[in-house]
Amino acid sequence: MKTRVCKLHARHDIRIDTEPVGEPGPGEALIHMGAGGICGSDLHYYHDGGFGPVRVKQPIILGHEIAGVVMKVGDGVSSLSPGSRVAINPSHPCGRCVYCDCGMFNHCLEMRFLGSAMRMPHEQGGFREYMVVAAKQCVAIEDHVSIGEAACSEPLAVCVHAGKRADRLDGAKALVTGAGPIGALCAAVAAHSGASEVVVTDLQNATLAVAEKMGATRCVNVADDPEAMDPYAADKGYFDVVFECSAAIPAIRTAISCVRPGGRIVQVGVAGDVTVPLNMIVGKEIEFVGTHRFHEEFAEAVDLINSGAIDVKPIITGTYPLDDALAAFEAAGDRTRSVKVQLTF
C-alpha cells in the first residue's frame, strides 16, 4: 500500500511525494487522515528552514495537529476498531527518563514529536493520507464532532496546559496578547475557566474578530489604537493573568505594564532572545512563567471539544486539499485573513 505525503525538502520546497505504508503491528492502528492543521512551527520550517537551533537537515513530512479514521488495528488493540474516528496525540515521551519518572512527561529527554526536526533522523509527521500510529495515541471523538474540529485538539491541549500554568482563572481579569490560533484558544480556555474579563490584543482585525467568537470580552487592535492599553497600566496594572502569545517585544512590555502587582504572566509565544524590563518584574513582584506543550491535557482537550464546552470551529478559517498544500501554507502565513488553516486528505 502507498500513500501520498506532504514533504518539505528545503525552504519553500514542498512536494507531494508517494511512500509505502506498512501494516499496523501489535498495539498499532492504520489511520486514514482526515485533516491536519498548519502550525506556527510548520510555517517556520517552510519559510525559514527551522526555528532557533532546530534546522531541517533532511526531507520531512510536516504536521502534528491531526485527526482521522481507523482503517485497521494490530494485535492486542481493543480500544479501537475500524471506523473509529480519532484525534491523534503527536507526543511520544519515552516514559523512562528522569523527567518522565517524576511525571514531567512534556519535558522528556527522549521526546519524539510528530513532524519535528529536533532529532536525527527527523520525526516524520502526519500530513499524509495514511499513517500507522500507536493505538494509545488515539482518542475517540463523538459523532457530532467533525474531523477538522478534532484536529484542533493539539493546539487546544497547549492552551489547556497554559491555563493550568495560569493557576488562577476563576473570576480573574485576563489579558491575551496575540490573537493567532493559540491566542484565540487561550481566550476560550480563560472564558471557560471562569475569567470575569478576557481582553485580547492583536494587530489584525480579522484575527480579533475570531477571538471575539472564542470568548474575548474586548478586542483591541493596538496598531489602530496604540494608546488603548494605557488605562490598564494605570495604578501599577489591572490584569490578574496574562497569556503572552505573540513573543513580540512590544506585547511582552504591554503584558508587564498591564499586569497587577503579584499577577502572573504565562509566556506561551516562543522567540529568540528578547529584552524585558526586569525592574518592573521585580518591583511589581510579577510571576513570569513558561508553558511547554502538554501531556494529559490532550485527552482533556478532546473532552472539551466532544462536550461542546469549547467550540473550536471559529478558528478554522481555511481548508485546502492535499494537492493545494503550497496555497495552504501561503494562506496560513497571511494573518490578515487566516487563523487556523487545515489540509484535508
TISERO-71841 format. One record per residue (C-alpha): residue in one letter; chain; x, y, z. Coordinates in nm, 3 decimals, m for minus. Layout:
BEGIN
<atom code="A" unit="A" xx="X" yy="Y" zz="Z"/>
...
! end
This chain:
BEGIN
<atom code="M" unit="A" xx="0.000" yy="0.000" zz="0.000"/>
<atom code="K" unit="A" xx="0.118" yy="0.353" zz="m0.079"/>
<atom code="T" unit="A" xx="0.025" yy="0.696" zz="0.050"/>
<atom code="R" unit="A" xx="0.071" yy="1.049" zz="m0.074"/>
<atom code="V" unit="A" xx="0.261" yy="1.273" zz="0.167"/>
<atom code="C" unit="A" xx="0.326" yy="1.646" zz="0.202"/>
<atom code="K" unit="A" xx="0.703" yy="1.665" zz="0.241"/>
<atom code="L" unit="A" xx="0.930" yy="1.965" zz="0.293"/>
<atom code="H" unit="A" xx="1.262" yy="1.920" zz="0.109"/>
<atom code="A" unit="A" xx="1.401" yy="2.270" zz="0.174"/>
<atom code="R" unit="A" xx="1.282" yy="2.623" zz="0.241"/>
<atom code="H" unit="A" xx="0.976" yy="2.694" zz="0.024"/>
<atom code="D" unit="A" xx="1.015" yy="2.349" zz="m0.136"/>
<atom code="I" unit="A" xx="0.705" yy="2.145" zz="m0.055"/>
<atom code="R" unit="A" xx="0.635" yy="1.841" zz="m0.271"/>
<atom code="I" unit="A" xx="0.360" yy="1.583" zz="m0.280"/>
<atom code="D" unit="A" xx="0.550" yy="1.255" zz="m0.278"/>
<atom code="T" unit="A" xx="0.441" yy="0.892" zz="m0.260"/>
<atom code="E" unit="A" xx="0.570" yy="0.650" zz="0.002"/>
<atom code="P" unit="A" xx="0.486" yy="0.296" zz="0.114"/>
<atom code="V" unit="A" xx="0.272" yy="0.234" zz="0.423"/>
<atom code="G" unit="A" xx="0.321" yy="m0.072" zz="0.639"/>
<atom code="E" unit="A" xx="0.062" yy="m0.282" zz="0.817"/>
<atom code="P" unit="A" xx="m0.017" yy="m0.197" zz="1.179"/>
<atom code="G" unit="A" xx="0.184" yy="m0.403" zz="1.423"/>
<atom code="P" unit="A" xx="0.092" yy="m0.505" zz="1.779"/>
<atom code="G" unit="A" xx="m0.056" yy="m0.208" zz="1.964"/>
<atom code="E" unit="A" xx="m0.082" yy="m0.001" zz="1.646"/>
<atom code="A" unit="A" xx="m0.351" yy="0.130" zz="1.414"/>
<atom code="L" unit="A" xx="m0.358" yy="0.232" zz="1.049"/>
<atom code="I" unit="A" xx="m0.523" yy="0.573" zz="1.018"/>
<atom code="H" unit="A" xx="m0.675" yy="0.737" zz="0.713"/>
<atom code="M" unit="A" xx="m0.601" yy="1.102" zz="0.788"/>
<atom code="G" unit="A" xx="m0.890" yy="1.340" zz="0.752"/>
<atom code="A" unit="A" xx="m0.746" yy="1.680" zz="0.846"/>
<atom code="G" unit="A" xx="m0.423" yy="1.838" zz="0.963"/>
<atom code="G" unit="A" xx="m0.373" yy="2.192" zz="1.091"/>
<atom code="I" unit="A" xx="m0.076" yy="2.402" zz="0.983"/>
<atom code="C" unit="A" xx="0.102" yy="2.517" zz="1.299"/>
<atom code="G" unit="A" xx="0.342" yy="2.806" zz="1.356"/>
<atom code="S" unit="A" xx="0.630" yy="2.558" zz="1.373"/>
<atom code="D" unit="A" xx="0.530" yy="2.417" zz="1.032"/>
<atom code="L" unit="A" xx="0.540" yy="2.773" zz="0.895"/>
<atom code="H" unit="A" xx="0.887" yy="2.829" zz="1.045"/>
<atom code="Y" unit="A" xx="1.012" yy="2.511" zz="0.879"/>
<atom code="Y" unit="A" xx="0.855" yy="2.618" zz="0.547"/>
<atom code="H" unit="A" xx="0.968" yy="2.982" zz="0.544"/>
<atom code="D" unit="A" xx="1.293" yy="2.968" zz="0.744"/>
<atom code="G" unit="A" xx="1.410" yy="2.606" zz="0.734"/>
<atom code="G" unit="A" xx="1.363" yy="2.579" zz="1.110"/>
<atom code="F" unit="A" xx="1.348" yy="2.793" zz="1.421"/>
<atom code="G" unit="A" xx="1.623" yy="2.876" zz="1.666"/>
<atom code="P" unit="A" xx="1.878" yy="2.592" zz="1.673"/>
<atom code="V" unit="A" xx="1.629" yy="2.344" zz="1.521"/>
<atom code="R" unit="A" xx="1.701" yy="2.313" zz="1.148"/>
<atom code="V" unit="A" xx="1.563" yy="2.088" zz="0.875"/>
<atom code="K" unit="A" xx="1.854" yy="1.866" zz="0.772"/>
<atom code="Q" unit="A" xx="1.664" yy="1.607" zz="0.568"/>
<atom code="P" unit="A" xx="1.325" yy="1.590" zz="0.391"/>
<atom code="I" unit="A" xx="1.048" yy="1.589" zz="0.649"/>
<atom code="I" unit="A" xx="0.675" yy="1.523" zz="0.646"/>
<atom code="L" unit="A" xx="0.530" yy="1.808" zz="0.849"/>
<atom code="G" unit="A" xx="0.211" yy="1.813" zz="1.058"/>
<atom code="H" unit="A" xx="0.120" yy="1.731" zz="1.416"/>
<atom code="E" unit="A" xx="m0.237" yy="1.868" zz="1.452"/>
<atom code="I" unit="A" xx="m0.411" yy="1.566" zz="1.303"/>
<atom code="A" unit="A" xx="m0.723" yy="1.352" zz="1.315"/>
<atom code="G" unit="A" xx="m0.865" yy="1.071" zz="1.104"/>
<atom code="V" unit="A" xx="m1.042" yy="0.737" zz="1.080"/>
<atom code="V" unit="A" xx="m0.910" yy="0.397" zz="1.187"/>
<atom code="M" unit="A" xx="m0.876" yy="0.157" zz="0.891"/>
<atom code="K" unit="A" xx="m0.708" yy="m0.143" zz="1.060"/>
<atom code="V" unit="A" xx="m0.577" yy="m0.234" zz="1.403"/>
<atom code="G" unit="A" xx="m0.289" yy="m0.458" zz="1.504"/>
<atom code="D" unit="A" xx="m0.281" yy="m0.741" zz="1.755"/>
<atom code="G" unit="A" xx="m0.375" yy="m0.653" zz="2.110"/>
<atom code="V" unit="A" xx="m0.571" yy="m0.340" zz="2.025"/>
<atom code="S" unit="A" xx="m0.913" yy="m0.343" zz="2.191"/>
<atom code="S" unit="A" xx="m0.970" yy="0.030" zz="2.239"/>
<atom code="L" unit="A" xx="m1.020" yy="0.096" zz="1.868"/>
<atom code="S" unit="A" xx="m1.192" yy="m0.068" zz="1.574"/>
<atom code="P" unit="A" xx="m1.213" yy="0.004" zz="1.202"/>
<atom code="G" unit="A" xx="m1.432" yy="0.308" zz="1.150"/>
<atom code="S" unit="A" xx="m1.339" yy="0.474" zz="1.481"/>
<atom code="R" unit="A" xx="m1.291" yy="0.849" zz="1.438"/>
<atom code="V" unit="A" xx="m0.998" yy="0.976" zz="1.642"/>
<atom code="A" unit="A" xx="m0.780" yy="1.273" zz="1.730"/>
<atom code="I" unit="A" xx="m0.413" yy="1.175" zz="1.735"/>
<atom code="N" unit="A" xx="m0.175" yy="1.284" zz="2.010"/>
<atom code="P" unit="A" xx="0.158" yy="1.367" zz="1.840"/>
<atom code="S" unit="A" xx="0.361" yy="1.343" zz="2.161"/>
<atom code="H" unit="A" xx="0.573" yy="1.032" zz="2.236"/>
<atom code="P" unit="A" xx="0.755" yy="1.065" zz="2.573"/>
<atom code="C" unit="A" xx="0.990" yy="0.777" zz="2.647"/>
<atom code="G" unit="A" xx="0.845" yy="0.701" zz="2.992"/>
<atom code="R" unit="A" xx="1.191" yy="0.616" zz="3.130"/>
<atom code="C" unit="A" xx="1.400" yy="0.933" zz="3.167"/>
<atom code="V" unit="A" xx="1.440" yy="1.142" zz="3.482"/>
<atom code="Y" unit="A" xx="1.156" yy="1.377" zz="3.384"/>
<atom code="C" unit="A" xx="0.915" yy="1.102" zz="3.286"/>
<atom code="D" unit="A" xx="0.993" yy="0.932" zz="3.616"/>
<atom code="C" unit="A" xx="0.869" yy="1.239" zz="3.805"/>
<atom code="G" unit="A" xx="0.562" yy="1.291" zz="3.585"/>
<atom code="M" unit="A" xx="0.700" yy="1.579" zz="3.376"/>
<atom code="F" unit="A" xx="0.637" yy="1.394" zz="3.050"/>
<atom code="N" unit="A" xx="0.631" yy="1.712" zz="2.840"/>
<atom code="H" unit="A" xx="1.000" yy="1.760" zz="2.930"/>
<atom code="C" unit="A" xx="1.104" yy="1.408" zz="2.828"/>
<atom code="L" unit="A" xx="1.473" yy="1.391" zz="2.733"/>
<atom code="E" unit="A" xx="1.396" yy="1.145" zz="2.453"/>
<atom code="M" unit="A" xx="1.076" yy="1.307" zz="2.331"/>
<atom code="R" unit="A" xx="0.954" yy="1.206" zz="1.987"/>
<atom code="F" unit="A" xx="0.704" yy="1.453" zz="1.848"/>
<atom code="L" unit="A" xx="0.540" yy="1.410" zz="1.509"/>
<atom code="G" unit="A" xx="0.666" yy="1.644" zz="1.238"/>
<atom code="S" unit="A" xx="0.966" yy="1.765" zz="1.440"/>
<atom code="A" unit="A" xx="1.320" yy="1.827" zz="1.314"/>
<atom code="M" unit="A" xx="1.465" yy="1.834" zz="1.668"/>
<atom code="R" unit="A" xx="1.604" yy="1.482" zz="1.637"/>
<atom code="M" unit="A" xx="1.802" yy="1.299" zz="1.369"/>
<atom code="P" unit="A" xx="1.658" yy="1.127" zz="1.184"/>
<atom code="H" unit="A" xx="1.367" yy="1.371" zz="1.192"/>
<atom code="E" unit="A" xx="1.035" yy="1.256" zz="1.334"/>
<atom code="Q" unit="A" xx="0.804" yy="1.234" zz="1.033"/>
<atom code="G" unit="A" xx="0.464" yy="1.398" zz="1.072"/>
<atom code="G" unit="A" xx="0.101" yy="1.348" zz="0.983"/>
<atom code="F" unit="A" xx="0.045" yy="1.543" zz="0.660"/>
<atom code="R" unit="A" xx="m0.027" yy="1.226" zz="0.463"/>
<atom code="E" unit="A" xx="m0.324" yy="1.020" zz="0.355"/>
<atom code="Y" unit="A" xx="m0.239" yy="0.707" zz="0.558"/>
<atom code="M" unit="A" xx="m0.021" yy="0.656" zz="0.863"/>
<atom code="V" unit="A" xx="0.047" yy="0.388" zz="1.124"/>
<atom code="V" unit="A" xx="0.041" yy="0.520" zz="1.482"/>
<atom code="A" unit="A" xx="0.035" yy="0.372" zz="1.831"/>
<atom code="A" unit="A" xx="m0.323" yy="0.299" zz="1.933"/>
<atom code="K" unit="A" xx="m0.262" yy="0.465" zz="2.271"/>
<atom code="Q" unit="A" xx="m0.213" yy="0.795" zz="2.088"/>
<atom code="C" unit="A" xx="m0.568" yy="0.786" zz="1.951"/>
<atom code="V" unit="A" xx="m0.854" yy="0.949" zz="2.141"/>
<atom code="A" unit="A" xx="m1.208" yy="0.889" zz="2.017"/>
<atom code="I" unit="A" xx="m1.424" yy="1.179" zz="1.903"/>
<atom code="E" unit="A" xx="m1.802" yy="1.199" zz="1.919"/>
<atom code="D" unit="A" xx="m2.017" yy="1.157" zz="1.608"/>
<atom code="H" unit="A" xx="m2.116" yy="1.524" zz="1.605"/>
<atom code="V" unit="A" xx="m1.752" yy="1.642" zz="1.602"/>
<atom code="S" unit="A" xx="m1.600" yy="1.697" zz="1.258"/>
<atom code="I" unit="A" xx="m1.255" yy="1.568" zz="1.172"/>
<atom code="G" unit="A" xx="m1.142" yy="1.928" zz="1.128"/>
<atom code="E" unit="A" xx="m1.256" yy="2.017" zz="1.479"/>
<atom code="A" unit="A" xx="m1.082" yy="1.708" zz="1.617"/>
<atom code="A" unit="A" xx="m0.756" yy="1.820" zz="1.452"/>
<atom code="C" unit="A" xx="m0.772" yy="2.128" zz="1.677"/>
<atom code="S" unit="A" xx="m0.723" yy="1.907" zz="1.984"/>
<atom code="E" unit="A" xx="m0.345" yy="1.952" zz="1.983"/>
<atom code="P" unit="A" xx="m0.336" yy="2.334" zz="1.990"/>
<atom code="L" unit="A" xx="m0.620" yy="2.334" zz="2.242"/>
<atom code="A" unit="A" xx="m0.416" yy="2.098" zz="2.460"/>
<atom code="V" unit="A" xx="m0.130" yy="2.352" zz="2.452"/>
<atom code="C" unit="A" xx="m0.371" yy="2.615" zz="2.582"/>
<atom code="V" unit="A" xx="m0.527" yy="2.389" zz="2.847"/>
<atom code="H" unit="A" xx="m0.176" yy="2.332" zz="2.982"/>
<atom code="A" unit="A" xx="m0.111" yy="2.708" zz="2.969"/>
<atom code="G" unit="A" xx="m0.433" yy="2.757" zz="3.164"/>
<atom code="K" unit="A" xx="m0.302" yy="2.529" zz="3.437"/>
<atom code="R" unit="A" xx="0.017" yy="2.733" zz="3.449"/>
<atom code="A" unit="A" xx="m0.201" yy="3.043" zz="3.500"/>
<atom code="D" unit="A" xx="m0.344" yy="2.869" zz="3.807"/>
<atom code="R" unit="A" xx="m0.600" yy="3.137" zz="3.900"/>
<atom code="L" unit="A" xx="m0.852" yy="3.193" zz="3.624"/>
<atom code="D" unit="A" xx="m1.187" yy="3.171" zz="3.805"/>
<atom code="G" unit="A" xx="m1.304" yy="3.529" zz="3.847"/>
<atom code="A" unit="A" xx="m0.976" yy="3.664" zz="3.711"/>
<atom code="K" unit="A" xx="m0.924" yy="3.958" zz="3.479"/>
<atom code="A" unit="A" xx="m0.723" yy="3.809" zz="3.191"/>
<atom code="L" unit="A" xx="m0.527" yy="3.962" zz="2.905"/>
<atom code="V" unit="A" xx="m0.426" yy="3.768" zz="2.592"/>
<atom code="T" unit="A" xx="m0.161" yy="3.930" zz="2.372"/>
<atom code="G" unit="A" xx="m0.170" yy="3.789" zz="2.020"/>
<atom code="A" unit="A" xx="m0.485" yy="3.656" zz="1.852"/>
<atom code="G" unit="A" xx="m0.346" yy="3.376" zz="1.640"/>
<atom code="P" unit="A" xx="m0.477" yy="3.021" zz="1.689"/>
<atom code="I" unit="A" xx="m0.309" yy="2.983" zz="2.029"/>
<atom code="G" unit="A" xx="m0.422" yy="3.327" zz="2.147"/>
<atom code="A" unit="A" xx="m0.781" yy="3.260" zz="2.042"/>
<atom code="L" unit="A" xx="m0.779" yy="2.922" zz="2.217"/>
<atom code="C" unit="A" xx="m0.621" yy="3.074" zz="2.531"/>
<atom code="A" unit="A" xx="m0.910" yy="3.322" zz="2.532"/>
<atom code="A" unit="A" xx="m1.151" yy="3.029" zz="2.509"/>
<atom code="V" unit="A" xx="m0.977" yy="2.845" zz="2.795"/>
<atom code="A" unit="A" xx="m0.983" yy="3.159" zz="3.012"/>
<atom code="A" unit="A" xx="m1.352" yy="3.217" zz="2.944"/>
<atom code="H" unit="A" xx="m1.437" yy="2.851" zz="3.006"/>
<atom code="S" unit="A" xx="m1.240" yy="2.861" zz="3.333"/>
<atom code="G" unit="A" xx="m1.448" yy="3.148" zz="3.467"/>
<atom code="A" unit="A" xx="m1.243" yy="3.459" zz="3.392"/>
<atom code="S" unit="A" xx="m1.453" yy="3.770" zz="3.454"/>
<atom code="E" unit="A" xx="m1.286" yy="3.962" zz="3.170"/>
<atom code="V" unit="A" xx="m1.085" yy="3.845" zz="2.870"/>
<atom code="V" unit="A" xx="m0.918" yy="4.126" zz="2.678"/>
<atom code="V" unit="A" xx="m0.735" yy="4.025" zz="2.358"/>
<atom code="T" unit="A" xx="m0.486" yy="4.240" zz="2.167"/>
<atom code="D" unit="A" xx="m0.351" yy="4.199" zz="1.816"/>
<atom code="L" unit="A" xx="m0.251" yy="4.395" zz="1.506"/>
<atom code="Q" unit="A" xx="m0.517" yy="4.247" zz="1.275"/>
<atom code="N" unit="A" xx="m0.893" yy="4.295" zz="1.283"/>
<atom code="A" unit="A" xx="m0.956" yy="3.958" zz="1.116"/>
<atom code="T" unit="A" xx="m0.789" yy="3.761" zz="1.394"/>
<atom code="L" unit="A" xx="m0.952" yy="3.976" zz="1.663"/>
<atom code="A" unit="A" xx="m1.294" yy="3.901" zz="1.515"/>
<atom code="V" unit="A" xx="m1.223" yy="3.530" zz="1.566"/>
<atom code="A" unit="A" xx="m1.102" yy="3.591" zz="1.923"/>
<atom code="E" unit="A" xx="m1.432" yy="3.762" zz="2.000"/>
<atom code="K" unit="A" xx="m1.616" yy="3.448" zz="1.891"/>
<atom code="M" unit="A" xx="m1.387" yy="3.241" zz="2.116"/>
<atom code="G" unit="A" xx="m1.475" yy="3.427" zz="2.436"/>
<atom code="A" unit="A" xx="m1.299" yy="3.764" zz="2.436"/>
<atom code="T" unit="A" xx="m1.500" yy="4.031" zz="2.618"/>
<atom code="R" unit="A" xx="m1.299" yy="4.309" zz="2.450"/>
<atom code="C" unit="A" xx="m1.068" yy="4.312" zz="2.149"/>
<atom code="V" unit="A" xx="m0.808" yy="4.584" zz="2.095"/>
<atom code="N" unit="A" xx="m0.623" yy="4.650" zz="1.770"/>
<atom code="V" unit="A" xx="m0.304" yy="4.805" zz="1.909"/>
<atom code="A" unit="A" xx="m0.191" yy="4.905" zz="1.560"/>
<atom code="D" unit="A" xx="m0.500" yy="5.121" zz="1.508"/>
<atom code="D" unit="A" xx="m0.512" yy="5.248" zz="1.866"/>
<atom code="P" unit="A" xx="m0.168" yy="5.221" zz="2.031"/>
<atom code="E" unit="A" xx="m0.283" yy="5.407" zz="2.343"/>
<atom code="A" unit="A" xx="m0.587" yy="5.189" zz="2.409"/>
<atom code="M" unit="A" xx="m0.399" yy="4.978" zz="2.666"/>
<atom code="D" unit="A" xx="m0.268" yy="5.275" zz="2.866"/>
<atom code="P" unit="A" xx="m0.559" yy="5.278" zz="3.115"/>
<atom code="Y" unit="A" xx="m0.486" yy="4.914" zz="3.202"/>
<atom code="A" unit="A" xx="m0.132" yy="5.013" zz="3.304"/>
<atom code="A" unit="A" xx="m0.251" yy="5.282" zz="3.546"/>
<atom code="D" unit="A" xx="m0.200" yy="5.229" zz="3.920"/>
<atom code="K" unit="A" xx="0.060" yy="4.957" zz="3.858"/>
<atom code="G" unit="A" xx="m0.164" yy="4.740" zz="3.641"/>
<atom code="Y" unit="A" xx="m0.505" yy="4.582" zz="3.607"/>
<atom code="F" unit="A" xx="m0.493" yy="4.218" zz="3.496"/>
<atom code="D" unit="A" xx="m0.452" yy="3.920" zz="3.724"/>
<atom code="V" unit="A" xx="m0.327" yy="3.691" zz="3.448"/>
<atom code="V" unit="A" xx="m0.171" yy="3.748" zz="3.107"/>
<atom code="F" unit="A" xx="m0.128" yy="3.490" zz="2.833"/>
<atom code="E" unit="A" xx="0.150" yy="3.631" zz="2.617"/>
<atom code="C" unit="A" xx="0.107" yy="3.451" zz="2.285"/>
<atom code="S" unit="A" xx="0.297" yy="3.670" zz="2.039"/>
<atom code="A" unit="A" xx="0.659" yy="3.667" zz="2.164"/>
<atom code="A" unit="A" xx="0.681" yy="4.022" zz="2.027"/>
<atom code="I" unit="A" xx="0.880" yy="4.264" zz="2.244"/>
<atom code="P" unit="A" xx="0.608" yy="4.536" zz="2.243"/>
<atom code="A" unit="A" xx="0.347" yy="4.281" zz="2.354"/>
<atom code="I" unit="A" xx="0.571" yy="4.147" zz="2.631"/>
<atom code="R" unit="A" xx="0.621" yy="4.503" zz="2.757"/>
<atom code="T" unit="A" xx="0.246" yy="4.559" zz="2.746"/>
<atom code="A" unit="A" xx="0.195" yy="4.241" zz="2.948"/>
<atom code="I" unit="A" xx="0.442" yy="4.355" zz="3.213"/>
<atom code="S" unit="A" xx="0.295" yy="4.703" zz="3.226"/>
<atom code="C" unit="A" xx="m0.067" yy="4.591" zz="3.249"/>
<atom code="V" unit="A" xx="m0.044" yy="4.301" zz="3.494"/>
<atom code="R" unit="A" xx="m0.108" yy="4.399" zz="3.855"/>
<atom code="P" unit="A" xx="0.148" yy="4.353" zz="4.134"/>
<atom code="G" unit="A" xx="0.163" yy="3.986" zz="4.223"/>
<atom code="G" unit="A" xx="m0.001" yy="3.890" zz="3.896"/>
<atom code="R" unit="A" xx="0.115" yy="3.614" zz="3.668"/>
<atom code="I" unit="A" xx="0.232" yy="3.626" zz="3.307"/>
<atom code="V" unit="A" xx="0.221" yy="3.294" zz="3.123"/>
<atom code="Q" unit="A" xx="0.466" yy="3.311" zz="2.832"/>
<atom code="V" unit="A" xx="0.315" yy="3.098" zz="2.557"/>
<atom code="G" unit="A" xx="0.474" yy="3.252" zz="2.247"/>
<atom code="V" unit="A" xx="0.828" yy="3.148" zz="2.155"/>
<atom code="A" unit="A" xx="1.106" yy="3.361" zz="2.005"/>
<atom code="G" unit="A" xx="1.481" yy="3.409" zz="2.034"/>
<atom code="D" unit="A" xx="1.648" yy="3.626" zz="2.294"/>
<atom code="V" unit="A" xx="1.440" yy="3.931" zz="2.390"/>
<atom code="T" unit="A" xx="1.490" yy="4.218" zz="2.633"/>
<atom code="V" unit="A" xx="1.244" yy="4.264" zz="2.919"/>
<atom code="P" unit="A" xx="1.215" yy="4.538" zz="3.185"/>
<atom code="L" unit="A" xx="1.343" yy="4.341" zz="3.484"/>
<atom code="N" unit="A" xx="1.292" yy="4.638" zz="3.712"/>
<atom code="M" unit="A" xx="0.915" yy="4.617" zz="3.659"/>
<atom code="I" unit="A" xx="0.910" yy="4.239" zz="3.708"/>
<atom code="V" unit="A" xx="1.097" yy="4.280" zz="4.035"/>
<atom code="G" unit="A" xx="0.921" yy="4.596" zz="4.152"/>
<atom code="K" unit="A" xx="0.571" yy="4.458" zz="4.090"/>
<atom code="E" unit="A" xx="0.661" yy="4.105" zz="4.213"/>
<atom code="I" unit="A" xx="0.532" yy="3.960" zz="3.887"/>
<atom code="E" unit="A" xx="0.533" yy="3.584" zz="3.841"/>
<atom code="F" unit="A" xx="0.670" yy="3.524" zz="3.490"/>
<atom code="V" unit="A" xx="0.626" yy="3.157" zz="3.398"/>
<atom code="G" unit="A" xx="0.675" yy="2.948" zz="3.088"/>
<atom code="T" unit="A" xx="0.449" yy="2.681" zz="2.945"/>
<atom code="H" unit="A" xx="0.555" yy="2.395" zz="2.718"/>
<atom code="R" unit="A" xx="0.336" yy="2.156" zz="2.523"/>
<atom code="F" unit="A" xx="0.111" yy="1.921" zz="2.724"/>
<atom code="H" unit="A" xx="0.060" yy="1.561" zz="2.838"/>
<atom code="E" unit="A" xx="m0.269" yy="1.456" zz="2.997"/>
<atom code="E" unit="A" xx="m0.417" yy="1.778" zz="2.863"/>
<atom code="F" unit="A" xx="m0.455" yy="1.622" zz="2.517"/>
<atom code="A" unit="A" xx="m0.734" yy="1.394" zz="2.635"/>
<atom code="E" unit="A" xx="m0.881" yy="1.686" zz="2.832"/>
<atom code="A" unit="A" xx="m0.885" yy="1.897" zz="2.514"/>
<atom code="V" unit="A" xx="m1.067" yy="1.622" zz="2.324"/>
<atom code="D" unit="A" xx="m1.322" yy="1.606" zz="2.606"/>
<atom code="L" unit="A" xx="m1.377" yy="1.982" zz="2.584"/>
<atom code="I" unit="A" xx="m1.441" yy="1.953" zz="2.210"/>
<atom code="N" unit="A" xx="m1.656" yy="1.641" zz="2.245"/>
<atom code="S" unit="A" xx="m1.874" yy="1.802" zz="2.511"/>
<atom code="G" unit="A" xx="m1.908" yy="2.131" zz="2.326"/>
<atom code="A" unit="A" xx="m1.762" yy="2.316" zz="2.625"/>
<atom code="I" unit="A" xx="m1.521" yy="2.485" zz="2.382"/>
<atom code="D" unit="A" xx="m1.626" yy="2.539" zz="2.021"/>
<atom code="V" unit="A" xx="m1.315" yy="2.542" zz="1.802"/>
<atom code="K" unit="A" xx="m1.496" yy="2.594" zz="1.471"/>
<atom code="P" unit="A" xx="m1.440" yy="2.974" zz="1.460"/>
<atom code="I" unit="A" xx="m1.062" yy="2.939" zz="1.444"/>
<atom code="I" unit="A" xx="m1.076" yy="2.724" zz="1.128"/>
<atom code="T" unit="A" xx="m1.053" yy="2.991" zz="0.859"/>
<atom code="G" unit="A" xx="m0.929" yy="2.787" zz="0.564"/>
<atom code="T" unit="A" xx="m0.939" yy="2.427" zz="0.438"/>
<atom code="Y" unit="A" xx="m0.731" yy="2.307" zz="0.143"/>
<atom code="P" unit="A" xx="m0.693" yy="1.964" zz="m0.023"/>
<atom code="L" unit="A" xx="m0.351" yy="1.800" zz="m0.014"/>
<atom code="D" unit="A" xx="m0.282" yy="1.891" zz="m0.377"/>
<atom code="D" unit="A" xx="m0.310" yy="2.260" zz="m0.281"/>
<atom code="A" unit="A" xx="m0.061" yy="2.235" zz="0.005"/>
<atom code="L" unit="A" xx="0.151" yy="2.522" zz="m0.125"/>
<atom code="A" unit="A" xx="m0.150" yy="2.755" zz="m0.134"/>
<atom code="A" unit="A" xx="m0.247" yy="2.637" zz="0.214"/>
<atom code="F" unit="A" xx="0.095" yy="2.727" zz="0.356"/>
<atom code="E" unit="A" xx="0.087" yy="3.068" zz="0.190"/>
<atom code="A" unit="A" xx="m0.261" yy="3.132" zz="0.332"/>
<atom code="A" unit="A" xx="m0.161" yy="3.013" zz="0.678"/>
<atom code="G" unit="A" xx="0.118" yy="3.270" zz="0.684"/>
<atom code="D" unit="A" xx="m0.115" yy="3.557" zz="0.596"/>
<atom code="R" unit="A" xx="m0.252" yy="3.685" zz="0.926"/>
<atom code="T" unit="A" xx="m0.470" yy="3.944" zz="0.754"/>
<atom code="R" unit="A" xx="m0.708" yy="3.661" zz="0.656"/>
<atom code="S" unit="A" xx="m0.613" yy="3.341" zz="0.840"/>
<atom code="V" unit="A" xx="m0.615" yy="3.199" zz="1.190"/>
<atom code="K" unit="A" xx="m0.604" yy="2.820" zz="1.150"/>
<atom code="V" unit="A" xx="m0.560" yy="2.671" zz="0.804"/>
<atom code="Q" unit="A" xx="m0.602" yy="2.296" zz="0.760"/>
<atom code="L" unit="A" xx="m0.511" yy="2.041" zz="0.495"/>
<atom code="T" unit="A" xx="m0.763" yy="1.767" zz="0.411"/>
<atom code="F" unit="A" xx="m0.678" yy="1.422" zz="0.283"/>
! end
